[in-house]
Amino acid sequence: MGHSDCDETMGRLSLYLDRELSEEEVGEVMIHLHSCPPCEQVFDFQAELKRLVRKECCTDDAPARLRAWVRKLAVEKTEPAR
């Protein structure tokens, strides 16, 4: 397991969290995460952050400015790269 494996996994982590990878890619990321504690820590942090944002920021109780920011990020993520 080399540095390039970590770079590749970190590059696909967002897609992995959003369930946008093929089954083969999911398997590759999972294998790497289970065998690389530093990458697994990054994954755990990002997964928890995503969960908290979804839970706390996407309700009517969240400030309107925060909800707008989260919606903007979601739209930007779905737009094709320029």
BAFI-3210 file (N, C-alpha, C; in Angstrom, 3 decimals, decimal comma, padded with zeros to 6 digits):
// residues 82
n [1|2|3|4|5|6|7|8|9|10|11|12|13|14|15|16|17|18|19|20|21|22|23|24|25|26|27|28|29|30|31|32|33|34|35|36|37|38|39|40|41|42|43|44|45|46|47|48|49|50|51|52|53|54|55|56|57|58|59|60|61|62|63|64|65|66|67|68|69|70|71|72|73|74|75|76|77|78|79|80|81|82]
n.u [000,854|000,843|001,706|000,404|-001,852|-003,299|-003,722|-005,320|-007,549|-008,434|-009,133|-011,406|-013,119|-015,274|-017,096|-017,514|-018,735|-021,086|-022,243|-021,697|-020,071|-018,974|-019,705|-017,310|-015,422|-016,259|-015,623|-012,804|-012,187|-013,175|-011,537|-009,071|-009,591|-010,045|-007,558|-005,880|-005,336|-004,968|-006,347|-008,835|-009,565|-009,892|-012,049|-013,996|-014,277|-015,222|-017,588|-019,059|-019,232|-020,735|-023,101|-023,871|-024,222|-026,334|-028,269|-028,452|-028,495|-030,292|-032,905|-035,936|-035,323|-032,745|-030,700|-031,765|-029,787|-027,758|-029,082|-029,445|-026,785|-026,018|-027,759|-026,776|-024,207|-024,932|-026,127|-023,952|-022,342|-023,704|-023,605|-021,993|-018,407|-016,537]
n.v [-001,178|001,990|005,516|006,574|004,959|005,882|008,543|008,111|006,859|008,900|010,745|009,593|009,508|011,264|010,597|007,977|008,279|009,451|007,425|006,979|005,371|002,555|-000,942|-002,359|-000,306|000,586|-001,666|-001,599|000,816|000,247|-001,913|-000,602|001,323|-000,302|-001,340|000,766|002,776|005,710|006,735|005,647|007,067|009,633|009,109|008,354|010,803|012,500|011,189|011,401|014,194|014,763|013,437|014,936|017,494|016,970|016,236|018,442|020,779|020,751|021,181|022,867|024,224|025,081|027,971|030,195|031,146|029,228|026,917|027,676|027,802|025,090|023,972|025,237|024,115|021,472|021,724|022,659|020,413|018,615|019,737|019,611|019,511|022,380]
n.w [000,000|-001,083|-001,166|-003,379|-003,510|-001,333|-002,134|-004,397|-003,216|-001,476|-003,392|-004,432|-002,329|-001,736|-003,759|-003,020|-000,498|-001,346|-002,684|-005,413|-006,904|-008,871|-008,233|-008,196|-007,779|-005,272|-003,739|-003,984|-002,672|-000,118|000,651|000,771|002,781|005,020|005,401|005,880|008,368|008,636|006,343|006,830|009,098|008,018|006,334|008,280|009,642|007,553|006,857|009,231|009,429|007,131|007,846|010,101|008,968|007,218|009,105|010,898|009,391|007,333|007,954|008,883|011,154|011,004|010,344|007,735|005,982|006,258|005,346|002,671|001,827|002,037|000,149|-002,143|-002,304|-002,842|-005,368|-006,877|-006,753|-008,344|-010,842|-014,052|-014,446|-015,381]
ca.u [000,000|001,698|001,131|-000,514|-003,112|-004,006|-004,168|-006,431|-008,699|-008,935|-009,762|-012,717|-013,859|-016,550|-017,979|-017,824|-019,711|-022,341|-022,674|-021,651|-019,049|-019,400|-019,473|-015,873|-014,736|-016,626|-014,797|-011,422|-012,102|-013,375|-010,316|-008,031|-009,952|-009,877|-006,139|-005,105|-005,965|-005,083|-007,423|-010,084|-009,888|-010,416|-013,384|-014,882|-014,535|-016,066|-018,908|-019,750|-019,521|-021,856|-024,291|-024,262|-024,735|-027,668|-029,185|-028,604|-028,572|-031,299|-034,224|-036,456|-034,765|-031,444|-030,837|-032,017|-028,508|-027,069|-029,804|-029,142|-025,401|-026,015|-028,410|-025,832|-023,175|-025,530|-026,301|-022,618|-021,830|-024,387|-023,309|-020,773|-017,206|-016,342]
ca.v [000,000|003,148|006,860|006,783|004,304|006,813|009,678|007,645|006,645|010,203|011,367|008,965|009,414|011,977|009,757|006,807|008,696|009,765|006,191|007,241|004,522|001,218|-001,948|-002,669|000,816|000,543|-002,710|-001,124|001,834|-000,429|-002,664|000,340|001,930|-001,298|-001,654|002,002|003,560|007,156|006,997|005,304|008,194|010,704|008,662|008,452|012,216|013,044|010,563|012,017|015,580|014,714|013,065|016,078|018,554|016,551|016,227|019,733|021,944|020,590|021,228|024,223|024,849|025,663|029,326|030,225|031,323|027,945|026,026|028,122|027,407|023,638|023,734|025,696|023,081|020,298|022,040|022,705|019,044|017,897|020,370|019,086|020,336|023,292]
ca.w [000,000|-001,200|-001,059|-004,498|-003,147|-000,443|-002,953|-005,226|-002,339|-001,030|-004,555|-004,669|-001,072|-001,841|-004,580|-002,198|000,509|-002,020|-003,354|-006,843|-007,494|-009,282|-007,191|-008,181|-007,143|-003,850|-003,150|-003,909|-001,615|001,168|000,969|001,194|004,068|006,083|005,596|006,055|009,432|008,394|005,385|007,501|009,982|007,163|005,947|009,445|009,889|006,493|006,954|010,369|009,059|006,185|008,614|010,931|008,089|006,770|010,250|011,562|008,503|006,288|008,578|008,973|012,337|010,675|009,797|006,292|005,275|006,275|004,440|001,310|001,547|001,829|-001,145|-003,171|-002,424|-003,479|-006,788|-007,478|-006,839|-009,418|-012,130|-014,674|-014,318|-016,532]
c.u [000,890|000,937|000,119|-001,863|-003,950|-004,546|-005,376|-007,699|-009,282|-009,623|-011,154|-013,607|-015,219|-017,557|-018,416|-018,909|-021,088|-022,903|-022,753|-020,561|-019,656|-019,123|-017,993|-015,094|-015,023|-015,760|-013,358|-011,247|-012,231|-012,132|-009,238|-008,343|-009,727|-008,417|-005,275|-005,776|-006,010|-006,213|-008,785|-010,516|-010,463|-011,838|-014,366|-015,261|-015,493|-017,481|-019,710|-020,119|-020,718|-023,155|-024,794|-024,834|-026,147|-028,680|-029,488|-028,887|-029,681|-032,696|-034,685|-035,913|-033,421|-031,667|-030,969|-030,715|-027,734|-027,746|-029,506|-027,735|-025,319|-026,658|-027,482|-024,738|-023,712|-025,709|-024,951|-022,068|-022,459|-024,130|-022,035|-019,615|-017,042|-014,940]
c.v [001,227|004,442|007,104|006,104|005,220|007,997|009,300|007,462|007,968|010,941|010,822|008,966|010,105|011,170|008,517|007,151|008,966|008,585|006,360|006,423|003,191|000,241|-002,280|-001,558|000,864|-000,492|-002,275|-000,117|001,164|-001,200|-001,723|000,923|000,962|-001,608|-000,433|002,890|005,075|007,511|006,692|006,425|009,357|010,358|008,822|009,897|012,772|012,462|011,183|013,463|015,633|014,387|014,240|017,216|018,209|016,657|017,631|020,899|021,854|020,478|022,671|024,960|025,505|027,068|029,289|030,350|030,007|026,956|026,381|027,695|025,914|023,313|024,120|024,654|021,853|020,527|022,043|021,301|018,301|018,509|019,767|020,057|021,181|023,237]
c.w [000,000|-001,085|-002,180|-004,240|-002,262|-001,236|-003,800|-004,385|-001,876|-002,176|-004,842|-003,433|-001,135|-002,656|-003,814|-001,171|-000,113|-002,812|-004,862|-007,544|-007,935|-008,134|-007,068|-007,470|-005,644|-003,136|-002,978|-002,775|-000,250|001,592|001,467|002,576|005,225|006,378|005,856|007,111|009,188|007,411|006,007|008,449|009,185|006,738|007,102|009,726|008,838|006,538|008,098|010,068|008,117|006,923|009,442|010,095|007,651|007,909|010,762|010,629|007,465|006,879|008,601|010,196|012,073|010,114|008,275|005,502|005,196|005,338|002,989|000,902|001,259|000,484|-002,291|-003,384|-003,144|-004,974|-007,485|-007,672|-008,013|-010,787|-012,711|-014,517|-015,574|-017,027]
res [m|g|h|s|d|c|d|e|t|m|g|r|l|s|l|y|l|d|r|e|l|s|e|e|e|v|g|e|v|m|i|h|l|h|s|c|p|p|c|e|q|v|f|d|f|q|a|e|l|k|r|l|v|r|k|e|c|c|t|d|d|a|p|a|r|l|r|a|w|v|r|k|l|a|v|e|k|t|e|p|a|r]
***
